[in-house]
Amino acid sequence: MSGLLWFNGKDFQGFQKLRHACDQGDGIQGYGYHKHNGRDFALQKINDTPSNIKITTSFLKVPGGEHGGDWGVRIHGIPIDDSVPAVTDVLFYFGLEGDGGLYIMSRMSKKGIVSPVKLEGDSPELGDFEIQIVDGPLNTYLKDGIDQSLERTQWWGTQVDKGDIWRAKDLISESIVLAARDRLGKTTDQQDAFTNPYKYFTLKNTLDEAEGEVANLYTFQKVFKGEFQFDVLFRSASSDNPITSEMLERQLLEKEKEFNQRFEDTFLLSQKGYSRGEVSFAQYLLSNLIGGIGYFYGTSVIDRSHPPMQDEESFKGEPARPELAPAQSLFSATPSRPFFPRGFFWDEGFHQLVIGTWDNDLSLDIIKHWTNMIDDNGWVAREQILGEEARSKVPPEFQTQFPHYANPPTLYLSIKQFVDRLNRHKQEKMLSMDGSKPKMGGLEDLEILSNLHLDDDDMSKQWLLSIYPKLRKNWKWFRATQRGHIEMFGREAPNSEEAYRWRGRTPDHTLTSGLDDYPRGKPSIGELHQDLHSWVAFATRLLLDISSKLGSEFAADHQEYDKVLKDLLINLDALHWSQDENMYCDQALDEGMPDYVCHKGYVTLFPMTLGLLPHDSPKLGALLNMIESEKELWSPFGLRSLSASDPFYNTGEKYWRGPIWLNINYLTLQSLHNNYMNQPGPYQEQAQRIYKNLRKNIIQTVYNDYKKTGYVWEQYDAETGEGMRSHPFTGWTSLVVLIMSEKF
């Protein structure tokens, strides 16, 4: 594990703003990955205005050898305001847990280490390796510290307990604070501490090892004046061509050029007439989403005390017997590095729509990880809070997961996209001049590496076969645990099975639906939720399609999906269409009798956004009228989550009660594009008009606020278009790149 920290060394209070993890309260004026190919290249920019420094980090991976190859990082800083003297303390640390060792090979001195800093280490996974920290040729340093030479690299090594390396910032911070207190206690010139604080807030230049222990966390500190640059180089002993600073510089330029060209080839934004600024914005959306991909491992908190098939006795949503579950691993994107740095089932399906368009096989790897999280009963936790580090970011009341709680199965969206992409790819191969002639090149060619499952029919089928059993279990789990009651409350429907309700309701929230505070009825076992009904229908239709591709041995499954889908669609209208309100509604109990609960908004739209309505259905016309009405969902900035005419509009938490969310606006646009605007019929012209205007509004809203703030946001105000809440939120807000490119 390695990491970067920095602070303003000219300000006595600068150390209190020590930067490390993303924090949306730190006052930084925009940060994130502006270029990231998801494989071997990334470029990140951080505008730290409070510290008067703009930092660029550039990453390069060089495959080779038997242990994954080499990598290098270039860290470059330049003062934001040249008129203010800039002193920046930059720290880089390395930690190693488990078997193996890590050792400083440079001559260790109380004055500091002369550059370059050299370490050597070994582990079962990485084999033997070497690390170097190499200074740039034009750096300017402060000279004399307190018994230290600040032209050198300051250092500190310590032994950290297994599982605690992630606490590196706290450990490093504590060490520097103790050293600063010691120096301040010895000085007779207190004014010097305020004038030149960088002399005092430095590492101790010691190796702190208990008897019989060996350090496994090493930190190195440089004190720069003005602009600076240094490289961190990791060299595997099994690599044939070890990375150097010269190689790093050359290949970073080549990779940036390759990224720009591949981005244009994929999304065609320049060809569509977008400006250079708009293209850079779209690159940021993709890159920062990819930059949020992580590998997570650890235990989770689960309360299994409630039998999944048993109706609730209360609707408080409080855990009764939470317990630590066995450790699991997950490879996943994240909605927001500073605020939601973990996997969310509701979000991940949207993430993979973007990632899959860019890198098909990377996306399939992530989807496979998520399907592996589905347990033997078919349940998958809606939040993957794995390990102590992940739990440190989540309030205790939200850590517990319940095996009878669902979440929208958006992963089916990205799996459907893969199936559609696969079908298009096969058609393109058949129509191409060279037929099925394979592409020439090796796995070092990212275009080939990212499309292996598209180019190889056997690989694509095997992937579908590998996830299908888990998807079927999950589908059965939904139909069993989230089933609603029809006959118990005297409802009439063409069939008595297909009705659904979200478990995990509380009086003010339906967190399990993903639309947390969207107004619903009073919680009871008699509720029915049409958005969940629509999700189950969508999932059933996808499994119907997949089963038809897997062979005759899945014929019985195919027949079952076909029947269930027909029953679902019939009951969707029978149970949820209100003739009086001319809209789809939930149902709840009123004095023990079922009645419609109708709130115009995102929930109302799911039969249309998931493509369940025929293109000539009058119900589609009613929903399109609702979308286009300025009194209801239409705003100049995108579709409101709740109608402006609803009494709950912009009330309470104001979360899903009015603000604009990109995931549902995207679903609306893609459904209009794929299902309605190109189908001749009574609503084609209206669908085309809505698509054109909504697409323009969404792109302008997100781009304009990005130019203003340097961020994209979790949601946008329907009255002003301003970004709100978490930022940067390049989770499903990154769907804008697909909206711009019309990659639906």
C-alpha angles and dihedrals in degrees: 000000000000136000147176128235132175143168141180105273094190095062119072087214092046095096089059086065094053106163123220120119121037111272121177091206096060097092096239110157098227132324140176147101112309094181125023126151095189093237119056111345137058137161121195129186124201120188102199099180096169089057092040094233136113110205126196120192118193121191129198129182118200112195120214145104127041101298107052100282132251134316137193138194126199115202115196126179131187127179114253093210111039092190091067118071106246125211115174126187110206123189129189123188138191125200131183125194128186127017121356134044146254125211139179109239097182119093106273115219136172085235092057138262121296112235134290099054112211130198132174129199149155140209135168091252100042101032114206116343145168130216126200132186107204123190122226117248098244103047120134119208138194108242121209124041129169100302088329136099107231090197085073131064115266116218147188134185129192142164115251126193118251111275094022103088088099087068089066095124093054092047094047093044092051092050093051093046092052091048091048092050090051092051093045090050091056100045124093093194105074091170090063089062091058094042097044107021091158088076092062105038098067137116119272099241091230138122107229107199127154117225109286092011130107125210115255100173120065126180128191126195132198126188110210132189113213120326118013144173137187138165131225111205126191114195124189114214089225094056116111096209111034115214119252134183090255091052090046093053094046097046095044089060091047093048093049090053091048091049093052092050095045090048091055092045090053103041103020093212097148088048088053090056102256117154124247089256092052091049091051089050091053091048088054092051092054096038099048090049089053090044088059093061111115144169112239129191134174149077124307134208114247131173109207096168094107116074105238094224096048121096117245121265094199138016101218095110093218122146117245104187111007115185137178111258123210116282118272135182129228134183106203149142118245132221097229128359095214100041110018105027096163142067121288121189092209092053102037098072089058092046091055092053087067099036092046091054089054101037115010097189096045088055093048089053091054093045089050090053090052094048088050087060090064105103129220091274092052097254126133122185113248092221121039103209098170120180138349095292092056092045090052087068096050128072110244093244091063100044100083119090124202123213092219093054118097135194130202106286094231091155084081088064092060093042089052089050089054091050090049091046090050092051092050091047092053091049091049091051091051092049096043122102095243095045111206095348107146121242114258119239143067136268090274085073103089093204089060095039093051095050105042093120092050094049096046117059093196092053093050093049092047090051091052090047090051095054099034098083091053092047091051091050090050091049091051090047091054092049092049105039101032096044117133128215121256110163095032090070099035097257120157122219136152089253130022100221112055107081128109144195134183113249118213096055122161126186094267105023146050098189091166091064091058089234092092107186099017105138115264136161127278109296114259141134086258096068124113122197119204096197089060090045088054093049091052090050091050092050091048092053091051092050088049088057095044094048090055090057097049100066144260093301087074095052093109091053090048092054091049093051091047092054095042092049091053091049091048094052093047092049092045089068096035095052105028111030112095112203091195095053094033091224145088113272142179120245128230137165122271110190089337095311125104118250137166121269106201125187116159109230144080094331090057092056102056097098087057100037091051091048097244096133123082114246091245098045115128086219088064089054091053092051093047090052089052091050093050097046115102088206090060125026106337119101131159088252103047141295116321117234090227130026116266087228094057115105089228093055111134092350133131113000090355090217108125093002101092113331120114118255121195098215095063093039087053092049089051093050096045092049092049089049098044103033114022121016094061095043115092110236146099095300102038096101093047091048090051092050094048092047094051096047098039093049091052093047095050095048093048094046096053096038096047093051091046090056090049100045108017090238144088114222144219092244141353132231110253092213101046107015091234119148116250141194122353119033141217087028104171092157111100091344084075086071084089088082089061091046090052093048094038089230097159 
